[in-house]
Amino acid sequence: MDNSNPDRIINLYEYANQESLSGDEKPLEDFLDEIWNNRDKKDFSYQTDTGNEESYDNAIASKQKFLTFLKNGDIKSRKYVGIIKFDNQVINLLPKIFYRDDQSTPNEKEVKAIQANILWWLSYCKKIKFPKSSSSLSSIKSNFFEILIYLFASYTKHILGNCLYQSYNDVQKELGFMKGRLNTQSYLTQNISKGNWHKISCSYDSFEFDNLFNRIIKSVATILIGTSKNFENKQLLSEILFILDEVSDIRATYDDCQKVKLNPLFEEMNSILDYCKLFLANSVSFSYKNQFKVFAFLLPMEYVFEDFLYGFIEKHFKGNPDIKKLKSQKSDLYLAKLFQKNKLVKNEVFNLQHDIYFKYKGKKVIVDAKYKLTYTTEKNQNIQDNKHGVSQSDLYQVVSYGIRRNATDIFLIYPQTLDAQMNSTHNGSIQFKVHDELAGKDININIIKISIIHNEYPEINTEKNLQKNFSDTESNLYEKLDNSLFSIKE
């Protein structure tokens, strides 16, 4: 049950439909520029040494790359997925693989199903620091912002209901008796010199419930309860605030979260801290009433796909004794050396960064995840040429990987679109052979299309958790990868 004044929902697919924005767009554009310029450029999704021209352009750009603001006042999504909450508007940025030509705007049921898919992908991601949850999908609300609030509130309330966090705090206090350590300088300058010799300046450790970690949780819960428009979320947040009633009120910041070092005995509370970091990161702007004015949770979809694929392979195949040295973003080789006037200037130029690398039965295997649409419908398939939608630049890239790494088995993996999945098309694999004249061998480039969308989309059982909902999807993906990546002949 939501409040009577719900947010206006805008649903945008990557590079597809466009919608109008209510009110002045300038504050939103300025805020997104601020997020863009404050982002961590050392993050894996913004590396500039991969030789990718688009990544380089993104890294040096000062204007945001999240949305396109059109002259007619409309907005379009770019290559990011997630949510932007702006005043009383919520913009859901949805993956392009769900876009269908016959329906530009998804209904509420479809949006919830898409959000469930995103949560499932993130549950496998390693590099993207997203708090994991095993909650039932009753958490799927009207938008991703309310989902994030629910995941935080339900998990935090459950943990605090079973175990309250207490930690030793350094306390400095004047007492009438000696406790802990004597603050000699303070005692001499503030007590004896002023005739208060009977008051002793002490430093001691006290096991406190009112600690920084609990203060951060209380601060985040206070902000969220004034922002959420979902009754269930507000109820959960109220219960958290009741539990933390004796904890001091502070205006917590992301830097405060960085100061917290949790005792290993409270490892399950790290997810709570991760959620607090998520809500207090620099993608948040507050109003003078300490409420969210603007909130953005944005992820580059190409890196979600890559991170999901590696996490899936690591979880389900790493135990295979034939698989060795499984690594993500392996980048220990360079393509070239730089010479000027026949003199070596730099020994390593153009870093080769493989998305996934491993050895299978002694053979080197390179996997490159490509979040691209090589087709949309069966009709389009009929007009494809013999390249099967694979770009020349992608093929050139992986051929250089094979030559430099001395690998003969390379896989280009693309996500299957919803249209293709519904029409049961493109289930087969394609292979290109490139003959390396110098080495006198063939480089096998296998093109694989995988389905990462729920088998029964948009049907989602909200009473089950992610793992149970996606068990069939997971099994099908496992079988597809097992029959392609791990069927290489020795």
C-alpha positions as CSV (number, residue, x, y, z in Angstrom):
1,M,0.0,0.0,0.0
2,D,1.5,3.3,-1.1
3,N,0.7,6.8,0.0
4,S,-2.0,8.8,-1.8
5,N,0.6,11.0,-3.6
6,P,2.8,8.6,-5.4
7,D,5.8,9.6,-7.4
8,R,5.5,10.0,-11.1
9,I,7.2,7.0,-12.8
10,I,9.2,7.3,-16.0
11,N,10.5,4.1,-17.6
12,L,13.3,4.4,-20.1
13,Y,15.1,1.7,-22.0
14,E,18.7,2.1,-23.0
15,Y,18.9,4.1,-26.3
16,A,15.2,3.4,-27.0
17,N,12.1,5.4,-26.0
18,Q,12.0,9.0,-24.9
19,E,9.7,10.6,-22.3
20,S,9.0,14.1,-21.0
21,L,10.3,15.4,-17.7
22,S,8.1,17.5,-15.5
23,G,9.5,20.9,-14.4
24,D,12.9,22.4,-14.9
25,E,15.5,19.9,-16.2
26,K,18.5,22.1,-15.3
27,P,18.8,21.0,-11.6
28,L,18.7,17.4,-12.6
29,E,21.3,17.8,-15.3
30,D,23.6,19.7,-13.0
31,F,23.2,17.0,-10.3
32,L,24.0,14.3,-12.8
33,D,27.1,16.3,-13.9
34,E,28.2,16.4,-10.3
35,I,27.8,12.6,-9.9
36,W,29.7,12.1,-13.1
37,N,32.6,14.3,-12.1
38,N,32.8,13.0,-8.6
39,R,32.9,9.3,-9.7
40,D,35.8,7.2,-8.8
41,K,37.8,7.1,-12.0
42,K,39.9,4.3,-10.6
43,D,36.8,2.1,-10.6
44,F,36.9,-0.9,-13.0
45,S,34.2,0.6,-15.2
46,Y,36.1,3.8,-16.0
47,Q,39.5,2.4,-16.9
48,T,41.1,4.2,-19.9
49,D,44.0,1.8,-20.8
50,T,41.8,-0.8,-22.4
51,G,42.1,0.8,-25.8
52,N,38.4,1.3,-25.9
53,E,37.7,4.7,-27.5
54,E,34.3,5.1,-25.9
55,S,35.7,4.3,-22.4
56,Y,38.4,6.9,-23.0
57,D,35.9,9.5,-24.1
58,N,33.8,8.8,-21.1
59,A,36.8,9.1,-18.7
60,I,37.8,12.6,-19.9
61,A,34.3,14.0,-20.4
62,S,33.0,16.6,-17.9
63,K,29.3,16.2,-18.9
64,Q,27.3,13.3,-17.6
65,K,26.7,10.3,-19.8
66,F,23.7,8.9,-18.0
67,L,20.8,10.7,-19.8
68,T,20.4,12.6,-23.1
69,F,18.4,15.8,-22.7
70,L,16.7,16.6,-25.9
71,K,15.8,20.1,-27.2
72,N,12.0,19.4,-27.0
73,G,12.3,18.7,-23.2
74,D,12.3,14.9,-23.5
75,I,15.0,12.7,-22.0
76,K,16.5,9.4,-23.2
77,S,18.5,6.8,-21.4
78,R,22.0,5.9,-22.4
79,K,24.0,2.8,-21.4
80,Y,23.3,2.9,-17.6
81,V,20.6,1.0,-15.7
82,G,19.2,1.8,-12.3
83,I,17.2,4.6,-10.9
84,I,17.1,8.4,-10.6
85,K,14.7,9.9,-8.0
86,F,14.2,13.6,-8.7
87,D,11.7,15.6,-6.6
88,N,8.4,13.7,-7.1
89,Q,9.6,11.8,-10.2
90,V,11.3,8.4,-10.4
91,I,13.2,7.5,-13.6
92,N,13.7,3.8,-14.0
93,L,16.6,3.1,-16.5
94,L,15.9,-0.4,-17.9
95,P,18.2,-2.8,-19.9
96,K,17.8,-2.7,-23.7
97,I,17.5,-6.4,-23.9
98,F,14.0,-6.2,-22.6
99,Y,12.9,-3.6,-25.2
100,R,10.4,-4.8,-27.8
101,D,9.5,-3.0,-31.0
102,D,5.8,-3.4,-30.4
103,Q,5.8,-1.9,-26.9
104,S,7.8,1.2,-26.1
105,T,6.5,1.6,-22.5
106,P,6.4,-1.4,-20.1
107,N,3.5,-1.9,-17.7
108,E,4.0,-2.2,-13.9
109,K,4.1,-6.0,-13.9
110,E,6.9,-5.9,-16.6
111,V,8.9,-3.3,-14.7
112,K,8.8,-5.4,-11.5
113,A,9.9,-8.4,-13.5
114,I,12.8,-6.5,-15.0
115,Q,13.9,-5.2,-11.6
116,A,13.8,-8.8,-10.3
117,N,16.1,-9.8,-13.2
118,I,18.5,-6.9,-12.3
119,L,18.6,-8.0,-8.7
120,W,19.4,-11.6,-9.8
121,W,22.3,-10.3,-12.0
122,L,23.7,-8.2,-9.2
123,S,23.6,-11.2,-6.8
124,Y,26.3,-12.8,-9.0
125,C,28.4,-9.6,-9.4
126,K,31.8,-9.5,-7.7
127,K,33.2,-6.1,-8.6
128,I,30.0,-4.2,-8.3
129,K,29.5,-3.8,-4.5
130,F,25.8,-4.3,-4.1
131,P,24.5,-5.7,-0.8
132,K,23.1,-9.2,-1.3
133,S,19.7,-10.3,0.1
134,S,17.8,-13.6,0.2
135,S,14.5,-11.8,0.8
136,S,11.4,-12.9,-1.0
137,L,10.5,-10.9,-4.1
138,S,7.6,-9.3,-2.2
139,S,10.2,-6.6,-2.0
140,I,9.5,-5.6,-5.6
141,K,7.9,-2.3,-5.2
142,S,6.8,0.4,-7.7
143,N,10.4,1.5,-8.4
144,F,14.0,0.5,-7.7
145,F,14.3,3.2,-5.0
146,E,11.6,1.6,-2.8
147,I,13.2,-1.8,-3.5
148,L,16.5,-0.6,-2.2
149,I,14.8,0.9,0.9
150,Y,13.0,-2.4,1.5
151,L,16.1,-4.5,1.2
152,F,17.9,-2.3,3.6
153,A,15.0,-2.0,6.1
154,S,14.0,-5.7,6.1
155,Y,17.6,-7.0,6.4
156,T,18.6,-4.5,9.1
157,K,15.5,-5.0,11.2
158,H,16.0,-8.8,11.0
159,I,19.7,-8.5,12.1
160,L,19.1,-6.0,14.9
161,G,16.2,-8.1,16.1
162,N,18.5,-11.0,16.7
163,C,21.7,-9.2,17.8
164,L,22.5,-5.6,18.8
165,Y,25.9,-4.3,17.9
166,Q,28.0,-3.0,20.8
167,S,31.6,-1.9,20.5
168,Y,34.3,-0.4,22.7
169,N,34.5,3.4,22.5
170,D,37.3,5.5,23.8
171,V,35.8,7.7,26.5
172,Q,37.5,10.8,28.0
173,K,35.8,12.0,31.1
174,E,36.4,13.7,34.5
175,L,35.6,11.4,37.4
176,G,35.9,11.4,41.1
177,F,37.9,8.2,41.1
178,M,40.6,6.7,38.8
179,K,39.4,4.6,35.9
180,G,41.4,3.5,32.9
181,R,44.3,5.8,32.1
182,L,45.2,9.2,33.6
183,N,45.3,12.1,31.1
184,T,48.3,13.7,32.7
185,Q,48.4,16.9,30.7
186,S,44.7,17.5,31.0
187,Y,44.8,16.8,34.7
188,L,47.7,19.3,35.2
189,T,46.3,22.1,33.0
190,Q,42.6,21.8,33.5
191,N,42.2,20.4,37.0
192,I,45.2,21.0,39.4
193,S,46.0,24.5,37.9
194,K,42.3,25.5,38.5
195,G,42.0,24.0,41.9
196,N,39.9,21.0,40.7
197,W,42.4,18.5,41.9
198,H,39.7,16.2,43.1
199,K,38.4,15.7,39.6
200,I,40.5,13.2,37.6
201,S,40.8,13.3,33.8
202,C,40.5,9.7,32.7
203,S,40.6,7.8,29.4
204,Y,39.0,4.4,29.3
205,D,37.3,2.0,27.0
206,S,33.5,1.5,27.4
207,F,31.4,-1.2,25.8
208,E,28.7,1.0,24.2
209,F,25.5,0.5,22.4
210,D,25.6,4.1,21.3
211,N,28.4,3.7,18.8
212,L,29.2,5.1,15.3
213,F,27.8,2.1,13.5
214,N,24.4,2.3,15.2
215,R,24.4,6.1,14.8
216,I,24.9,5.7,11.0
217,I,22.0,3.2,10.8
218,K,19.7,5.5,12.7
219,S,20.7,8.5,10.5
220,V,20.0,6.5,7.3
221,A,16.7,5.1,8.7
222,T,15.6,8.7,9.7
223,I,16.3,10.0,6.2
224,L,14.6,7.1,4.5
225,I,11.4,7.2,6.6
226,G,10.8,10.8,5.5
227,T,11.4,9.9,1.9
228,S,9.7,6.5,1.3
229,K,6.2,6.5,0.1
230,N,5.6,2.8,0.8
231,F,3.7,1.9,3.9
232,E,5.6,-1.4,4.5
233,N,8.9,0.4,4.2
234,K,7.9,3.0,6.6
235,Q,6.8,0.4,9.1
236,L,10.1,-1.5,9.0
237,L,12.1,1.8,9.3
238,S,9.9,2.8,12.3
239,E,10.8,-0.5,14.0
240,I,14.5,0.1,13.4
241,L,14.3,3.6,14.9
242,F,12.5,2.1,17.9
243,I,15.3,-0.4,18.5
244,L,17.9,2.4,18.2
245,D,16.0,4.9,20.3
246,E,18.8,5.3,22.8
247,V,21.4,5.9,20.1
248,S,22.6,9.5,19.6
249,D,21.3,11.4,16.5
250,I,23.9,12.5,14.0
251,R,23.9,13.5,10.3
252,A,25.9,10.6,9.0
253,T,28.1,10.8,5.9
254,Y,29.8,8.3,3.5
255,D,33.1,9.1,5.2
256,D,31.6,8.1,8.6
257,C,30.9,4.6,7.1
258,Q,34.5,4.3,6.0
259,K,35.6,4.8,9.7
260,V,33.6,1.8,10.9
261,K,35.6,-1.4,11.4
262,L,33.3,-4.2,12.4
263,N,34.3,-7.0,14.7
264,P,34.6,-10.3,12.6
265,L,32.1,-11.8,15.0
266,F,29.5,-9.4,13.4
267,E,30.3,-10.2,9.8
268,E,26.6,-10.4,8.8
269,M,26.4,-6.7,9.7
270,N,28.7,-5.7,6.8
271,S,25.7,-5.8,4.4
272,I,24.0,-3.2,6.6
273,L,27.1,-1.0,6.3
274,D,27.1,-1.6,2.5
275,Y,23.5,-0.4,2.3
276,C,24.4,2.7,4.3
277,K,27.3,3.5,2.0
278,L,24.9,3.1,-0.9
279,F,22.5,5.6,0.5
280,L,25.2,8.1,1.6
281,A,27.4,8.0,-1.4
282,N,27.9,11.1,-3.6
283,S,25.0,10.2,-5.7
284,V,22.6,11.7,-3.2
285,S,21.5,15.3,-2.7
286,F,19.6,16.3,0.4
287,S,17.0,19.1,0.9
288,Y,17.1,21.5,3.9
289,K,14.7,19.1,5.7
290,N,17.3,16.3,5.6
291,Q,15.2,14.4,3.0
292,F,16.4,13.0,-0.3
293,K,16.0,15.6,-2.9
294,V,17.8,13.7,-5.6
295,F,19.0,10.1,-5.5
296,A,20.7,8.1,-8.2
297,F,21.8,4.5,-8.3
298,L,23.4,4.0,-11.8
299,L,25.4,1.1,-13.2
300,P,27.0,0.8,-16.7
301,M,25.1,-2.2,-18.0
302,E,28.1,-3.6,-20.0
303,Y,30.0,-4.1,-16.8
304,V,27.0,-5.6,-15.0
305,F,26.8,-8.2,-17.8
306,E,30.5,-8.9,-17.7
307,D,30.6,-9.1,-13.9
308,F,27.5,-11.3,-13.8
309,L,29.0,-13.7,-16.3
310,Y,32.2,-14.0,-14.4
311,G,30.4,-14.5,-11.1
312,F,28.2,-17.2,-12.6
313,I,31.2,-19.1,-14.1
314,E,33.2,-18.8,-10.9
315,K,30.4,-20.1,-8.7
316,H,29.2,-23.0,-10.9
317,F,32.4,-24.1,-12.7
318,K,35.4,-23.2,-10.6
319,G,35.3,-26.6,-8.8
320,N,35.8,-28.4,-12.1
321,P,39.3,-30.0,-11.8
322,D,39.9,-29.3,-15.6
323,I,39.6,-25.6,-15.1
324,K,42.7,-23.7,-13.9
325,K,43.7,-20.1,-13.3
326,L,40.2,-18.6,-13.7
327,K,40.6,-14.9,-13.6
328,S,38.5,-11.8,-14.4
329,Q,40.0,-8.7,-16.2
330,K,43.3,-10.5,-16.7
331,S,45.6,-7.7,-18.0
332,D,49.2,-8.8,-17.7
333,L,50.0,-8.5,-21.4
334,Y,50.4,-5.5,-23.8
335,L,49.8,-5.6,-27.5
336,A,52.8,-3.5,-28.7
337,K,56.1,-1.8,-27.9
338,L,56.6,1.9,-28.8
339,F,59.6,2.9,-30.9
340,Q,60.7,6.4,-32.0
341,K,63.5,6.8,-34.6
342,N,64.2,3.1,-34.1
343,K,64.7,3.6,-30.4
344,L,62.6,1.8,-27.8
345,V,60.6,4.4,-25.9
346,K,58.1,2.3,-24.0
347,N,58.1,-1.5,-23.6
348,E,54.3,-1.8,-22.9
349,V,51.6,-0.1,-24.9
350,F,47.9,-1.0,-25.4
351,N,47.0,-3.1,-22.5
352,L,45.2,-6.3,-23.3
353,Q,42.4,-6.8,-20.8
354,H,40.4,-10.0,-21.2
355,D,37.1,-10.1,-19.5
356,I,37.5,-13.8,-18.4
357,Y,40.5,-16.0,-18.8
358,F,41.1,-19.6,-17.8
359,K,42.8,-22.8,-18.8
360,Y,40.7,-25.8,-19.7
361,K,42.4,-29.2,-20.0
362,G,45.7,-27.3,-20.5
363,K,44.3,-25.0,-23.3
364,K,44.1,-21.3,-22.9
365,V,40.6,-19.9,-23.2
366,I,39.6,-16.2,-23.5
367,V,36.0,-15.1,-23.0
368,D,34.9,-11.6,-24.0
369,A,31.4,-10.4,-22.8
370,K,29.8,-8.1,-25.3
371,Y,26.7,-6.4,-24.1
372,K,25.4,-5.6,-27.6
373,L,22.3,-6.4,-29.6
374,T,23.3,-8.4,-32.7
375,Y,19.7,-8.8,-33.6
376,T,16.2,-7.9,-32.3
377,T,13.6,-10.0,-34.2
378,E,13.5,-13.0,-36.4
379,K,12.7,-10.7,-39.3
380,N,15.9,-8.9,-38.8
381,Q,17.8,-12.2,-38.7
382,N,16.7,-12.8,-42.3
383,I,18.5,-9.7,-43.5
384,Q,21.7,-10.3,-41.6
385,D,24.9,-10.9,-43.6
386,N,27.4,-13.6,-42.9
387,K,28.9,-11.7,-40.0
388,H,25.9,-12.6,-37.9
389,G,25.8,-9.1,-36.4
390,V,29.4,-9.3,-35.0
391,S,31.3,-6.0,-35.6
392,Q,34.7,-6.0,-37.2
393,S,36.2,-4.1,-34.3
394,D,35.1,-6.9,-31.9
395,L,36.6,-9.5,-34.1
396,Y,39.9,-7.6,-34.6
397,Q,40.1,-7.1,-30.8
398,V,39.8,-10.8,-29.9
399,V,42.1,-11.9,-32.7
400,S,44.8,-9.7,-31.2
401,Y,44.0,-11.4,-27.9
402,G,44.5,-14.8,-29.4
403,I,47.8,-13.9,-31.2
404,R,49.3,-12.2,-28.2
405,R,48.1,-14.7,-25.6
406,N,48.9,-17.7,-28.0
407,A,45.3,-18.9,-27.5
408,T,43.3,-20.7,-30.1
409,D,39.9,-20.8,-28.3
410,I,38.0,-17.5,-27.9
411,F,34.4,-16.9,-27.0
412,L,32.4,-13.8,-27.7
413,I,29.3,-14.0,-25.5
414,Y,26.2,-11.8,-26.2
415,P,23.0,-11.5,-24.2
416,Q,19.9,-12.8,-25.9
417,T,17.1,-10.3,-26.3
418,L,13.6,-10.8,-24.9
419,D,12.2,-10.9,-28.5
420,A,14.6,-13.6,-29.4
421,Q,13.9,-15.6,-26.3
422,M,10.1,-15.4,-26.8
423,N,10.5,-16.5,-30.4
424,S,13.0,-19.3,-29.5
425,T,15.4,-18.0,-32.1
426,H,19.2,-17.9,-32.2
427,N,19.8,-20.8,-29.9
428,G,22.7,-22.2,-31.9
429,S,26.3,-21.1,-31.8
430,I,28.4,-19.6,-34.6
431,Q,32.2,-20.1,-35.1
432,F,34.6,-18.0,-37.1
433,K,38.1,-19.4,-37.9
434,V,40.9,-17.0,-38.4
435,H,44.1,-18.4,-39.8
436,D,47.3,-17.0,-38.2
437,E,49.8,-17.2,-41.1
438,L,52.8,-16.5,-39.0
439,A,52.0,-19.2,-36.4
440,G,50.5,-21.5,-38.9
441,K,47.4,-22.2,-36.8
442,D,43.7,-21.4,-36.7
443,I,42.1,-19.1,-34.0
444,N,38.6,-20.4,-33.2
445,I,36.2,-17.5,-32.4
446,N,32.9,-18.9,-31.0
447,I,29.9,-16.6,-31.0
448,I,27.5,-17.6,-28.1
449,K,24.1,-16.1,-27.3
450,I,23.0,-16.6,-23.7
451,S,19.6,-16.0,-22.1
452,I,19.9,-14.1,-18.8
453,I,16.2,-13.3,-18.6
454,H,13.7,-15.2,-16.4
455,N,12.3,-18.1,-18.4
456,E,8.7,-17.2,-17.7
457,Y,9.1,-13.4,-18.0
458,P,7.1,-11.4,-16.9
459,E,5.8,-14.0,-14.4
460,I,7.6,-13.7,-11.1
461,N,6.5,-15.5,-7.9
462,T,6.8,-12.8,-5.3
463,E,6.6,-15.3,-2.4
464,K,9.9,-16.9,-3.4
465,N,13.4,-15.5,-3.2
466,L,15.7,-14.7,-6.1
467,Q,17.4,-18.1,-6.2
468,K,14.1,-20.1,-6.3
469,N,12.6,-17.8,-8.8
470,F,15.6,-18.1,-11.2
471,S,16.5,-21.7,-10.6
472,D,15.3,-22.8,-14.1
473,T,17.0,-19.8,-15.7
474,E,20.1,-20.7,-13.8
475,S,20.0,-24.3,-14.9
476,N,19.5,-23.4,-18.6
477,L,22.4,-20.9,-18.5
478,Y,24.6,-23.5,-16.8
479,E,23.8,-26.0,-19.5
480,K,24.4,-23.5,-22.3
481,L,27.9,-22.5,-20.9
482,D,28.8,-26.1,-20.1
483,N,28.0,-27.2,-23.7
484,S,30.0,-24.3,-25.2
485,L,32.9,-23.2,-23.0
486,F,33.7,-26.6,-21.7
487,S,33.3,-28.8,-24.7
488,I,36.6,-27.8,-26.3
489,K,38.4,-30.7,-27.9
490,E,41.9,-31.4,-26.5
